[in-house]
Every structure is written in C-alpha cells, then in structure tokens.
Amino acid sequence: MAPSFARSISFPLNPSRSSKPRMAASAYHARSVSLPCHSHTILAHLHTHIRAVRAWAQDPTSVASGLAHVDALHAALGDLLDLPEAQAALSGAASSSNDRLLDAFLRLADAHGSFQEAVVELKQDVAEALAAVRRHDGARLASALRSQRKAGKELVRLAAAARDGASRPSRLGLGGSAAEVEVAGLLAEAAAATASASAALFNTVAAMSASVSAAACSCKRTAALMCLIKKVSEEEKETMALMETLEELEECIGELESGSDKVFRSLVQTRVALLNIHTQIF
C-alpha cells in the first residue's frame, strides 16, 4: 500500500511583521527584566513560537506545518529586532557574540538555500520516475531512482549539519548588561530551535524520498525492474501503487517549494537585520 504523506495546503502560522496579535493573559509569563513594558507582548510572542518550533522538531508530522512554524518564529524575531531597545542591546553586546549569531544565521540560510536546490532536484527525479512508470521503461526508472537516492543523501547530510549547528548558538559567551544578555540569548534560542527544526525537516523529506525508492524496489524481479514491463495483474497493481506514491510525493514537493522559499527569505531578512545593527557599531 502506498505510504501517505501529510500535507497542508496553506501556511496559517505566517503573521506579518507589522501585526501585533492579542495574546492570552497566560502568555505574559515571559516578562522582560530589562526591556520596557511595551516589549512584553513581543517577547511572549517570540517565546511561544520558539516552543512551537521545538515541539514540532520533536514530532515532525506535516512538513508544511514545520515550515510554517519556522517562518512564524522569524516573523516574531523580526518584531523584536525592530525594537530600538533590542537594537541598542545588540549594539552594546560583545563583538564575539554578535559574530557568532551572524554566523549561526548565515549557516541556517545556507542550509535552507541548499535544501531548496535539493527539493528542485528531487522534484525533477520524481517527475522522471513517474514518466518511466507510465511508459513501462525499467531502465529509465532505475536511472531516476539512482538520482533520487543521491538527492536523499544530500538531505541527510544537510540534516546532520543542521543538528551540529543547533548547539553552536548555545555556546555563546554571553556577557554585559541584562538587556544585552536577554536579547542575545533569545536570538541564540531562536537560532538553535530553527536548526533543530531544520534537521527534522530535512530528515523527514529524505525519509519520504526513501520510502518511494523502497516501494519501487519492493516489486518482484527488481534487478531488471520487469514488474513494469510484464502485463500481469498483480504486477499492474504494484505499478499503480508506485504511481500513486510518486504522485503524492510530487504534490508534497510542490507545497514544499513555496514554504521553503518563505523560510529562506525570512532567514535572510533576520541576518540582514542583525548585520545592519552590527555595522552601526562601527
């Protein structure tokens, strides 16, 4: 039976950076000891999204949902970086802390840029595999599956790099005023949560791709892929199941493309905001 991929048609967790949603009273536990009272809602909002991203990373179901959570986190991070008080705190933070934060967000942006490229390649491989199945072309299918496995390995490599990056921001040598420690610490938390979710996302997509390869290789006489050529009832069912699996993956990848682009852009915007604050120091 073809595996089912969880999909989401929309990205509900995508507030604009200018929006200031009303928060429940219970959400105001994330009080700032150093920033003005008007920043409490933004801080509570940011803490909420950090928790949501970490929770999704622990149980990655819909990949579209994971991308939406990360995008929403960086929208909230943008609200924080728009605060003059937060900008002043980062301007006064140690240069080494700012450099490590810039490096962390650069690594994340690079990882998601590479993820976008891998998704494009995977989409092409799936389309090629579908065409091969429809034409009963075993050699063409074998070639498409080899390329698809290569894309899957790249996703696993990206996931490992993201896992390594999840611990880097937490090793910041924080110091200075309470505001400097608070803002830099929040940025480090957001970067670590994003890295953890990115690792889970990349692994999930790699697993989806691997399941399709496994479905193709489960056909009888896989060495020659004869199940796609012989007109036998049982083998025709296997072929139809494989086509259904490939079509589901193709649809899921289509949704991934727009979501991953949103996340990539939000990561770039976060780093640009940090870089602008950092350059004001000099």
Residue pairs with C-beta under 8 A, 6 or more apart in sequence:
1 241
2 215
2 241
2 242
2 244
2 245
2 248
3 208
3 211
3 215
3 245
3 248
4 248
5 208
5 248
5 249
5 251
5 252
6 61
6 62
6 63
6 64
6 65
7 62
7 64
7 251
7 252
7 255
8 62
8 64
8 65
8 68
8 255
9 255
11 64
11 67
11 68
11 71
11 259
11 262
12 68
13 52
13 65
13 68
13 69
13 71
13 72
14 68
14 71
14 72
14 75
14 262
15 21
15 72
15 75
15 76
16 75
17 75
17 78
17 79
17 82
20 41
20 42
20 79
21 45
23 41
23 44
23 45
23 48
27 44
27 45
27 48
28 40
28 41
28 44
29 44
30 40
30 43
30 44
30 46
30 47
31 40
31 43
32 39
32 40
32 43
32 182
33 178
33 182
34 89
34 177
34 178
34 179
34 182
35 43
35 83
35 85
35 86
35 89
35 179
35 182
35 183
36 85
39 80
39 83
39 85
39 86
42 76
42 79
42 80
42 83
43 80
43 186
45 76
45 79
46 73
46 76
46 77
46 79
46 80
46 186
46 190
48 76
49 69
49 72
49 73
49 76
50 73
50 189
50 190
50 193
52 69
52 72
52 73
53 69
53 70
53 73
53 193
53 194
53 196
53 197
54 193
54 196
54 197
56 65
56 66
56 69
56 197
56 200
57 66
57 193
57 196
57 197
57 199
57 200
58 200
60 66
60 197
60 200
60 201
60 203
60 204
63 201
63 204
63 205
63 208
63 252
63 256
63 259
64 255
64 256
64 259
66 197
66 200
66 201
66 204
67 201
67 256
67 259
67 260
67 262
67 263
68 259
69 197
70 194
70 197
70 198
70 201
70 263
70 266
71 259
71 262
71 263
71 266
73 190
73 193
73 194
74 190
74 194
74 263
74 266
74 267
74 269
74 270
75 266
77 187
77 190
77 270
78 266
78 269
78 270
78 273
80 86
80 183
80 186
81 87
81 90
81 270
81 273
81 274
81 277
85 179
86 183
87 277
87 280
88 179
89 177
89 179
89 180
89 182
89 183
89 184
90 98
90 180
90 183
90 184
90 187
90 274
90 277
90 278
91 277
91 280
91 281
92 176
92 177
92 179
92 180
93 176
93 180
93 183
93 184
94 173
94 174
94 175
94 176
94 180
95 281
96 173
97 172
97 173
97 174
97 175
97 184
98 184
98 274
98 277
98 278
98 281
100 168
100 169
100 171
100 172
101 169
101 172
101 184
101 187
101 188
101 191
101 274
102 271
102 274
102 275
102 278
103 168
104 165
104 168
104 169
104 188
104 191
104 195
105 191
105 267
105 270
105 271
105 274
106 271
107 161
107 165
107 168
107 195
108 162
108 165
108 191
108 194
108 195
108 198
108 267
109 264
109 267
109 268
109 271
111 158
111 161
111 162
111 165
111 198
111 202
112 198
112 260
112 263
112 264
112 267
113 264
114 154
114 158
115 155
115 158
115 198
115 201
115 202
115 260
115 264
116 257
116 260
116 261
116 264
118 151
118 154
118 155
118 158
119 205
119 253
119 256
119 257
119 260
120 257
121 147
121 151
121 154
122 148
122 151
122 152
122 155
122 205
122 209
122 253
123 250
123 253
123 254
123 257
125 144
125 145
125 147
125 148
125 151
126 144
126 148
126 212
126 246
126 249
126 250
126 253
127 250
128 140
128 143
128 144
128 147
129 141
129 144
129 145
129 148
129 212
129 216
129 246
130 243
130 246
130 247
130 250
131 137
131 140
132 138
132 140
132 141
132 143
132 144
132 228
133 141
133 228
133 239
133 242
133 243
133 246
134 243
136 228
136 229
136 239
137 228
138 224
138 225
138 226
138 228
138 229
139 225
141 216
141 225
141 228
142 225
145 213
145 216
145 217
148 209
148 212
148 213
149 209
149 210
149 213
151 209
152 206
152 209
152 210
152 213
153 206
155 202
155 203
155 205
155 206
155 209
156 202
156 203
156 206
158 198
158 202
159 198
159 199
159 200
159 202
159 203
159 206
160 199
162 195
162 196
162 198
162 199
162 202
163 195
163 196
163 199
165 191
165 195
166 192
166 195
166 196
166 199
167 192
168 191
168 192
168 195
169 187
169 188
169 189
169 191
169 192
169 195
170 188
170 192
172 184
172 185
172 188
174 180
174 181
174 184
174 185
174 188
175 181
187 274
194 267
205 256
208 249
208 252
209 249
211 245
212 242
212 245
212 246
212 249
215 241
215 242
215 245
216 222
216 225
216 242
218 238
219 225
219 227
219 228
219 235
219 238
219 239
219 242
220 226
220 227
220 235
220 238
221 227
227 235
227 238
227 239
228 235
228 239
